[in-house]
């Protein structure tokens, strides 16, 4: 509150991954990328999405929205080690080629984890003489290099879907190589954006079940379905069904200049390109002091901004050092148990947290007041209606600035959702799409599809 808060960035535009760049060393959303969640649930708590945006924003629209937010709140003017006596953070930056040093009382690293490409360790990859690259390097301007080529996409992430959508109309054959499949959800369900089906009440109920169940009976249950990751796509299944995309097992090794053997023993001898959408690792080189040798009181950067601001301002205390050490030990034990249950080497997500505990801590630290839903009409809408971030700004708790327009924004979002003909909007969106891949054959597809290797 009232503190100076500079933000140092490498990109020239506001928007993070949504600010498209041609620099292949930086991770970016592609111009063809669309958000997987709707505008009704992903807007800022005190800055509603414009009415003219479609339900699922494009890359350009998302970047425009975030830049508009920064301009509206006059943040662009502010857009990084401890000092010698260990009282402040000394941040060394280069601005327009000129180095400078500034000191700050608090430091938050908000540069994301999608920085360094995580490449699989393929056996005999040196034998392969054609394109072998990470999806981070892909840019639509280079799509002509795949014309008439046989291309293998490794991984089933959202990035993989984006790259496939750009390449498939140019490639002679397109393959999808993966090790364990994925539960693929459509972004639309019953003519409505799928994320609108998740309300605050349903989320809280889910947290309650995860916290207290299954209890002693856990050992009698089948392996958790989360051993196969979920994903959202409206194109992968139709492309597989149409035969334009072929599902393959994971890559075992490279056999020659264009030859690949897969884990089921099958071999392809005419592959021209392998693109790996296999994730990223975080870049902590700007803060080399963040390592296992540091004590857990350096926990601030792990918290989300709403809670971090209150912790920095001492509006909400961190737990004691003993409590934090105990929580870290318990979290590591939980991760170890889940790792032991994961049967696919190299696929474990080390960044996962217990959402039912983490979300509760964040709401308490941020002071959203979401546990105090008093007004009957508003309480019903917030619990059972659209789960919008405007709800975080309704109640004045003394920890976080409330927004006087939050109540009306919540009611308006719910009115909009109730009155919009989403089916017509979706068909219009597909008609205007620049991609040449086939659209989903069933816009009301609701089942969960597990895409396993053929």
N, C-alpha and C positions, 0 to 999 in steps of 0.2 A: 504494500500500500504506500504509494508515493516514492518508492525506491527506483533508482535508475537501473534499467535492465537491458543492457545491450545484447544483441544477437549477432554472432559472427557466422557468415555463410560462405560456401564456395560457389554456389550457384548464383547466377545473375538475377534470377526471378524467385519470388516467393512461391512456395508450394511443395518443396521437398521432391519426392519421387514423381509428383504430378506435374512438375515443371519440366517439360520435355527438353532434352539436350541431345545433340548429335555426338557428344563426347563418349566414345565406347568404353572409357574407363569408369564411367559413372552409371549407376543404376537409375533407370527412368521408366515411367509409364510410356507406352507408345501412343501415337496419335489415334490409333484404332481402339485403344483400351477404354472400356466402360466400367464404372464402379459396379461391384457385385451387390452392394446394398443400396437401398433407395435413398433419395434426398430427404425423405421424411424422418429418417433415423440417424443420419450422419452429419447433420448440420451443427454449427456452433451453438452453444447454449443461449447466447444473447445476440445472435445474428442470423435470422431466418434465411433459408434458401429462397432465391428469387422464384416467383410464380412461373416464369417462362421456361425454367429448366425442366427437362424431361424427368421421369421417375429415376432413371439411372444416368448419372452424369458422364459425359465424355471426359477424356484427359484435359482438353482445353477448358471445359466448363469448370472442372474441379480446381484447376490452377487459377482461373479467373475469380472463382468464389473466394479462395484463400487470399489472393491479392487484394480483393475488395475488402475483406475483413481487416487486413493490415492497414489499408488506407483509411477505412472508417474510424479505426481506433488510433490513428496516427502512430503506427508502430514502425513504419519504414525508416524513420530517422534513427532508430536504435539498432536497425538491422546492419588460447583460452585454455601452473604449479604453485604451490605455496611459495610465499616469499621467504627470505632468509631467516626471519625470526618466527616463521610458522604461524603467522597471524592472518595472512590474506593469501588469496590465490593470485599468482602472477601469470598473466595470459600474454603470450607472445603471438602476434598476428601480423600478417602482411596485407596492407590495403593499397591497391593500385601500385604494387611493386615497392611500397615503402614500409619497412618493418617498424613496429612500435610495440611497446609493452604497457599493459594496463593492469591494475590490481583491483580485486573484488573480494567482498566478504563471503559471498556464496557462489557456488559454481554448479551448473546443471549441464550434463552432456545430453543433448537432444538430437544427435545426428543420426539416430537410427542404427539398426543392425544390418541393413541390406547394403553393405559396403564392399566387402571382399567376396568375389565369386568363389563358391565352394565347388571345386571340380572333383568328380569321382576319380579314384585311383585305378585306372584301367590297366589290365595286364597287357604288356606288349603294345602299348599305344604308339610307340615309335615306329611300328611297322605301317601304320596308317598314313597315307600320303596326301589325303584330301583335307577338307575343312573339318577341324575338331575345335569347338569353341564353346564358351559359356553364353547363355542367353543374354547376359548383361551386355555383350558386345553387339547383339543384333540391332540393326536399325532398318526401318522400312525403305530407306533410300537405297539400300544395297540388295533389295529383294531380287533384282534381275540375275544376280549370281547363282540363284537357285533354279532358274528356268530350265526345265527339262532334266533336272537332277533327281536322284533318289536320296531322300533326306530322312534321317532317324532323329526324332525328338526324344530325349531322355528326360523322364520326369513327367508328372501330371499336375503341376502347379498351375496357378492362374497365369503366370508368365508363359508357361508352355502353351496354354490355350491361345494367348495373344500372338505368339510367334507362329503357331500352326495356322491361325486365321490369316496371317499375312503371307505365308509361304505356299499354302496348299494349292492355290489357283495357278501357281507358277511351276511347282515341282511335278515331275513325272509320277513319282510315287512318294507317299508320306507314311512314315511308320512312327508308332508311339511305343517306346520301350520303357517298361516300369517293372518293379520288383514285387509289388504286393497289391496292386490295384488301388482303388479309391471308391468311397461312397460318394457318388456325384449327385448333388442336389440341383434342381433348376432354380434360377433366380426369380422365376414366376411360379405361383401356385394358385390354381383356381382363379386365373385372370387377375391376380393381385401380386405385387412384389412380395417375395417369400419372407423377407425380414419383417414385414408388418404383422406376421402371425405370432411374433414373439413379443409379449407384453411384459411390463414390469412385474406383474403378479406371477406370470409363468416363469420368469427368470428366478424370482425369489423362491418359488416352489422347487425349481430345479436345484438351487443351492441348498435348500433344506434337505432334499433327498440325498444329495451327494455328501452332506455333512453327517447324516445319521444312519444311512443305509449303505450296504446291506448288513453291516454289523457282523455278528458271529457267523452268519451263513455265507459269508463271502467265498469261502473255500469250496462251496458246493456249486457255485455258479460257473457258467461257461466263461471263457476269456472275454474281457471287455471289448465291445465293438470298436472302441477307440484305438485298438491295435491296428485297424485300417483307417487311415485318415479321411476326413470329409473334405469335400471341395465343391465349388459351385461353377457350373458351366451350362450354357444352353446350346453349345455347338459340338462338344466332343462326342456325345452319344449319337446324334444324328449323322455325324461324319462317319462314325464306325458302322452304323446301320446301313449307310449308303455305300459302303465299301471304298470310300475315298480316303479313309484312314485305317491302317492295319495295326492291331494291338500285338505287341511282342513282349517276351520275357526280358529280364534285365540282361545287359551286356556282360558276358563272361570274360572275353578277351578279343583282341584284334589279331587276325591271322595273316593279313597281308595289306598291300596298298589300298584295297577297296573291300576287304573281306572282314566280316565280323561274326564271331560265334556267340550265341546267346545261352543263357543258363539252362535251357531245356534241350540243348544240343543242336538246335537249328543253326544254319549258317546262311548269311547273305553275302554274295560275292560282288555286288555291283553298287556299293554305297558311295555316294559322292560327298556327303556332309553329315556330321553328327553335331547336334546342338544340345547342350546340357542345361536344362532348367532345374538345377539341383540345389538351389538355395545359396545362402550367403553366411559369412561370419562377420561379427562386429569388428569395427576398427577402433581400438583403444590406444593407438600410437600417439594420439594427441595428449593422452594422460597415462604415461607408462607406470605411474605409481599405483594404478588400479590393478592389482594382481593378488594372488592368494597370500602374499606376504603382508598385506595390509589388514588391519583389524576391521571388524564389521561396523565400526562407527562411521565408515565411509559408505553409508548405505543410501544417501540422498539421491544419487543419480538413478537408482532403481525405481523410484516412485514416480507416479504420473503427475503432470503439472498441477492439477487442482490441489492435490495434497501437498506437493512440494512447496508451493508458495506459502501455505500456512505453517509448514515446518520451518521454513527459512525465517518467517516472521515471528516465530515462537508462539503462534496462535494455537498450535497443536503440538504436544511434546512427542518425541520419539520414545519408544520403550527403553528401558534400562539396557545397558550393555549385556548384562546377564540374560535378560529376556530375549534380546536379539540373537545372542549366541545359541540359546536353546531353540529358538525358532529356525535358525539356519540349520542346525543339526537335524531337526525334525523334517525340514524340507528336503535335505539331502537323503535322508532315509526313505522318504516318499518317492523321490526321483529314482533312487536305486531299485526300489521294488518295481516301479513301472519299467525301468530299463531291463530288468531281468525278465519281464513278461513280453518284451518286444522281441519278436523272432526274426526281424529283418535287420541285418547288420548295417550300421551307418545311417539308419533312418530315424533314430531317436531324437526328439525335440527337447533339448536341454533347457530351453527357455520357458517351458510350461510352468504354470503356478496353479495353486488351488484357488480357482476363481471365487468359490464361495467364502473363502477367508480374505483373499486379497481385495475383492470388491467391497466387502464390509469395512475393512480398514480404510480404504480410500474414501468412502462416503463419510465415515466418521472424521477423518483428518480434514477433508475438504469442507465439511460442514454443510452438506447439501440439504439436510433436514428431511430427507426422503422417508424417514420413519414416522414423520408427523403429518399424515395426510388427514386434515381435519374437515374441510368443507366437503359435504357429501358429493355434490356433482363433480367437483374437480378431483376428488379422491377416486371416484369411479373411473373417470377418464384416464387419470394417470396410471391407475392399476391395470385397467383392462383395454385401454386404447393404444394408440401409437406410442412406442417407447422412444420419446424424443428427448434430446439433451436440454431442451428448454426447462424441463422439470427440475434440473439442478439449480435453477436461478429463482425459483418461486419463493422459497422461505428465507427469511432473514434470521440467521443464526449467530451473527456476530463474527463468523469466521470468513465468510465469502460474500462479496457484493451481490445482493439480489438485483433482479432486473424487473422493473415495473411492468414491462410488456410480456413477461414470461407466461402469465396466466392466459392472456388472450392468444398468444402464439400457440400454446398447447391446444386450446379449443379450436383454433383456426386450422391447424394441421389435421386434426381429427375430422373437422368438417370437410376439408379438401379431400381427404382419403375416402370419405363416405360418398362424395359426389362425383369423383373422377371415374370416367369410363376407361379403366386401365387396359382392357382388351383392345380398344380402338387405338389408344396411345402406343401400345406395343406393336401393333401391326404397322402403324405409321412409322415407328422407329425402325422396324425391319425394312420397310420400303425405302427409307432414306439412307440406310446403311451403305457404306462404300465398300464393305467387304464383299467378296464374290463367293464365299462359301455358302453352302445351303443353310437356310434358317431351320430352326427346330420344326419338326414335323407335327408336334403336338404342343401348342402353346399353353395347354392346361395340364401338362404332364406333372403328376404329383408324386409318383413313386420314387423311392430311392434306388438308384441303379448302381450296382457294384461292377465296375469295369475291370475284369481280370484278364490276364494274357490269354490269347487263344491257344 
